[in-house]
């Protein structure tokens, strides 16, 4: 929700919200099952696999991007970062090498380090963000202009 990746507009209609807010709790949560009434209403319309599956996140292939289109950004920012308090550049290099070689998926650590370094540059040092030196195709590239 914080990243505006939710898509529930039909379920946010104020009339529906007002109606559901007046329903008893047992119709919304029943025998440990959330969204009880919604699931019952959708039975026969949606497949059982969808109605009974666990909550799913929105997966983004950041690890693959870091080995591909974001590779130059990871290398430029993390391998080129100056000495920082509390950050061992040798450890960072090892994490980057493990990930880029494909030996270990270090995407969560690299993402955290990347965001920390970019935050530090922007907030602490006052360096405005700039696009990657080498703009990879399909990630951060400018959209084509239509010829009218």
N, C-alpha and C positions, 0 to 999 in steps of 0.2 A: 504494500500500500504506500509506503514511503517513497517508492520509486515510480509510482503511478502505473504499476503493472497489473492492477486489478481491472477486471472487466465484468462488472456485475450490474450494469445500468438498469436492466429490466427489473432486478430485484430491489432496486433502491427507489422505486416509485413511492412517493409520499403516502398515497392511499393504501398501498400494500403494507408499508411500514406501520401505518396507523392500525390497520386490521390485525396484523400479527402481534402488535404490542398489547392487544386486548385478549389474545388467546391464552388459555391456561398453560402453565409451564409444561405439563405432561404431554401436551400436543407438540411442543418444540423439542423436548428432550425426554426420551422414553427408554427405560431399561438400558441406560448407558449409551444410547444412540442419539447423537445430535442431529438436528435438521429432520426430526422424525416425520413431521407432517409433509414437508417438502419431498422427502424420499417416498412416502406413501402416495402422494399425488403423482409423482413421476413414474411409479411402477407401471410397466406396460408401455411406457413411452420411451424410456431410456433403458439400455441393457443393464442387467443385474451387475455386471462387472463394474459399471460406472457408479451405480447406486451404493455398492458395498465396498468400494476401494478406499484406501486410506487417503488422507490429504496429500496432495502432491505439490512440490515446489516448482518454480519456473526455472528450469535448468539452463544455464548459459555456458557454452563451451570455452570458458576463459582460459583454461589450461592449454587447449589446442590453439587458441588465438595467440597465447604467449609464445608458442613454438613456431607460429606462422606470422600472421600479419602484425602482431604486437611485439614480435621478437626484438626489433630494433629499439622500440621504446623501453622494453625491459632492460636491454643491455645499456642503452644510453643513460637511463635514469639510475638504475641500481648499481651497475658496474662503474659508472662514472661519478657516483656520489662522493662528496668529500667526507672526511672524517666527521663522524657524528658522535656525540656522547651516547653511551649505552648501546651503540650498534657496532658490532665487529664486522668490518668489511670482508674479512676472510670467510666468516660464516655465511654472509650474504652471497659471496661468490660461489661457495659450495652449494648453496640452495639453488642458485641460478643455474649452475652447471648440471646439477642432478636433474633439474626440470627440463632444461633445453636438450639434454642428451636423451631424455625419455626414460631414464632409469627409475625416477621417482616422481610422482605427481605432487609437485610442491605449489600448485596454483593458489591454494588458500593463503599460504605463507607469503608467496610472492605478491599476491594482491594486497595483503595487509602492508607489506613493506613498501610497495609502490605508492599506495595511498598515503602512508605516513610520510614518505619522502616528498611527495608532491604537496601535501599539506604543509610540511615544514618550510618548503621553499616559498610557498604562497603566503602563509600566515606569519611565520617568524621572520623570514628574510625579505618578504615583500616582492618576490619575483613573480611577475604575472605568468600565468600558464601560456605555453606556446604549443602549436601542433608538433607532432613528431617530425624529425628532420627528413626522414624518408616516409612519405605517405603511402602506406600499403594499399593495394587495391581492395576495395570493399570494406575498409574500416578507416573511417576518418577522411575518406576522399570526398572531393566535391562532387555533388550531383551534376550529371550532364545537363547542359542547357538545351532546351528545345529550340529548333530552328523554325521560326515562324515566318 
